[in-house]
Amino acid sequence: MKKLNIRSFVLIGVFSAVSYLLMLLNFPLPPFPNFLLVDFSDIAALLAAILYGPLAGVFVELLKNVLNYFITGSPTGIPVGHIANFMAGVTFILPTYYVYRKTKSKKGMLFGLAAGTAVMALVMSVLNYYVFLPAYTLFLGAPAMSAPETKALVVSAILPFNAVKGAMIAAVFMLLFARLSQWLQKQTAVNRV
């Protein structure tokens, strides 16, 4: 991780707060189940990662979810959804950051966002099948789904939802990145000194 000063920690805190606020503006997508919600909070975490390194982005994801859990709670009492959101954010921002870091160009960012979307969709499908969906049924006291039912839900809803969510975040981030790319380059140069 890049060497951080007080200003960096304060800005990571600001990115966490912005990420938390963006998380509150979540919404469902009509073709998918209502428990799958899109939010653009990963944009702030990705900006933090670009400016201060990948651990800063992970820290923003963590703070955002901890804040949301303590303020809004969880239907299960256990932060299963928050852990899932944290994992989705991390699996999106880390591949994006590392691919972008190789080229530091708009094209590199586009490839990074595509890689982040693909990794998030695949990893979250596996985690939902083996961890999160069983945890929800356990903590909510719902009847357990059979393996074919769980597989059908993952293939028909969770995988495509995460792909669409990643594409939406990528589209919004590229609009922002086009405007901020020169500023980001200056900031990363300043942060290296």
C-alpha positions, -999 to +999 in steps of 0.1 A: +000+000+000+011+035-007+024+055+023-005+074+037-006+106+056-034+122+077-049+138+046-051+104+029-068+089+059-093+117+060-101+114+023-105+076+026-130+084+054-148+108+030-149+082+003-163+058+028-191+082+038-199+089+001-199+052-006-223+047+024-246+074+010-246+059-024-253+025-009-286+039+005-297+048-030-301+012-040-329-001-062-340-034-077-339-043-114-373-055-127-363-088-142-344-100-111-356-109-076-363-080-053-335-089-028-309-082-055-303-045-053-281-022-075-261+006-059-232+027-071-212+027-039-184+008-055-175+039-075-162+057-044-142+026-034-127+023-068-117+060-068-100+054-034-082+024-048-069+044-078-057+073-056-043+054-025-039+018-035-060-014-034-061-016+004-077+018+006-105+006-017-110-025+004-111-003+035-138+019+019-158-012+012-154-024+047-163+009+064-193+014+041-208-020+051-200-016+088-217+018+088-247+003+070-250-026+093-249-005+125-273+021+111-298+001+092-293-034+106-299-067+089-331-088+085-312-119+098-295-101+127-262-114+112-246-092+085-249-118+057-260-093+031-233-069+042-206-095+039-220-104+005-219-067-005-183-064+008-172-094-012-189-082-043-173-048-040-138-062-033-141-087-062-150-058-085-125-032-075-093-053-071-093-068-106-103-033-120-074-017-101-047-042-111-056-042-148-058-004-149-025-001-131-007-019-159-017+007-186-031+037-168-052+047-198-089+049-206-086+017-226-069+000-196-097+012-173-123-002-197-105-036-197-101-033-159-139-027-155-147-056-178-124-079-157-138-066-125-174-073-137-165-108-149-146-117-117-174-103-095-201-121-114-183-155-112-170-153-076-204-140-063-221-169-081-199-194-063-201-177-030-239-174-032-243-211-040-220-223-012-222-196+014-247-168+012-279-185+001-274-213+027-267-187+054-299-168+046-320-199+048-303-208+081-306-174+098-341-166+084-355-200+093-366-204+057-370-239+042-337-250+027-335-250-011-324-281-029-292-281-048-310-279-082-331-250-069-301-231-056-282-237-089-312-225-109-314-193-088-277-187-092-277-193-130-309-175-138-307-146-114-275-140-094-249-145-122-268-123-148-277-097-121-240-093-111-230-090-147-256-063-153-248-045-121-211-045-130-218-032-165-240-004-150-213+006-125-187+004-153-207+027-175-212+053-148-176+051-137-163+055-173-184+087-176-168+100-144-133+087-153-135+106-187-140+138-167-116+130-139-087+112-156-063+142-157-071+151-121-066+114-110-032+113-127-021+145-109-034+132-076-016+098-080+016+116-089+013+138-057+005+107-036+037+090-047+059+119-035 
